[in-house]
Amino acid sequence: MAETIGSLVDKISIMELKTYHMQEQIEREDANDEHKEESAHKMKILLMQINDLEIELKELFRKYAAGEVRPKIYRQFKMYNDPKYTIKK
């Protein structure tokens, strides 16, 4: 499973921001009808994508709660500013 709770929440928040700005385009008084229709079409797609991501997030929560999957933890191994990793010339 490549997605994590954090990555899904990040994607959803980005998509929500896009819907906010797409709604602005739909409501623009200075835009022509073609632009508004194109924006409305894109809005429908954005909303479907958000729904898909929300379903995936709920399913991931369910799997965690049921013990079906466990999050994989990646440890950080920092090497900079550690003298034991300095190459001596």
C-alpha positions as CSV (number, residue, x, y, z in Angstrom):
1,M,0.0,0.0,0.0
2,A,1.7,3.2,-1.2
3,E,-0.8,5.6,0.4
4,T,-0.6,6.7,4.0
5,I,-3.2,8.6,6.0
6,G,-1.0,11.7,5.8
7,S,-0.6,11.4,2.0
8,L,-4.3,11.0,1.5
9,V,-5.1,13.9,3.8
10,D,-2.6,16.0,1.9
11,K,-4.1,15.1,-1.5
12,I,-7.6,15.8,-0.2
13,S,-6.6,19.2,1.2
14,I,-5.0,20.2,-2.2
15,M,-8.1,19.1,-4.1
16,E,-10.3,21.1,-1.7
17,L,-8.2,24.2,-2.4
18,K,-8.6,23.5,-6.1
19,T,-12.4,23.3,-5.8
20,Y,-12.5,26.6,-3.9
21,H,-10.7,28.3,-6.8
22,M,-12.6,26.5,-9.4
23,Q,-15.9,27.7,-7.9
24,E,-14.5,31.3,-8.1
25,Q,-14.0,30.7,-11.9
26,I,-17.5,29.4,-12.2
27,E,-18.9,32.5,-10.5
28,R,-16.7,35.1,-12.3
29,E,-18.8,37.8,-13.9
30,D,-16.1,38.8,-16.4
31,A,-15.7,35.2,-17.8
32,N,-17.6,34.0,-20.8
33,D,-20.0,31.1,-20.8
34,E,-17.5,28.7,-22.4
35,H,-15.0,29.4,-19.6
36,K,-17.7,28.9,-16.9
37,E,-18.9,25.6,-18.5
38,E,-15.4,24.3,-18.7
39,S,-14.8,25.2,-15.1
40,A,-18.0,23.5,-14.1
41,H,-17.0,20.4,-15.9
42,K,-13.6,20.4,-14.1
43,M,-15.4,21.0,-10.8
44,K,-17.4,17.8,-11.3
45,I,-14.2,15.9,-11.9
46,L,-12.5,17.4,-8.9
47,L,-15.5,16.5,-6.7
48,M,-15.4,12.9,-8.0
49,Q,-11.7,12.7,-7.2
50,I,-12.2,14.0,-3.7
51,N,-14.9,11.4,-3.1
52,D,-12.6,8.6,-4.3
53,L,-9.8,9.8,-2.0
54,E,-12.2,10.1,0.9
55,I,-13.4,6.5,0.3
56,E,-9.8,5.3,0.2
57,L,-9.0,7.2,3.4
58,K,-12.0,5.7,5.2
59,E,-11.1,2.2,4.0
60,L,-7.5,2.7,5.2
61,F,-8.8,3.8,8.7
62,R,-11.0,0.7,8.7
63,K,-8.1,-1.6,7.9
64,Y,-5.9,0.0,10.6
65,A,-8.7,-0.4,13.2
66,A,-9.3,-4.0,12.2
67,G,-5.6,-4.8,12.4
68,E,-5.6,-5.9,8.8
69,V,-2.7,-3.5,7.9
70,R,-0.1,-1.7,9.9
71,P,1.5,1.6,8.9
72,K,5.1,1.1,7.8
73,I,7.5,3.4,9.6
74,Y,10.4,4.8,7.8
75,R,13.3,5.9,10.0
76,Q,15.5,8.9,9.1
77,F,19.2,8.4,9.0
78,K,20.8,11.8,9.0
79,M,24.4,12.0,8.0
80,Y,25.1,15.7,7.7
81,N,26.9,17.5,10.5
82,D,27.9,14.1,12.1
83,P,31.7,13.9,12.3
84,K,31.8,10.1,12.0
85,Y,30.5,10.4,8.4
86,T,33.1,12.9,7.4
87,I,35.4,11.6,4.7
88,K,39.0,12.4,5.6
89,K,41.3,13.5,2.8
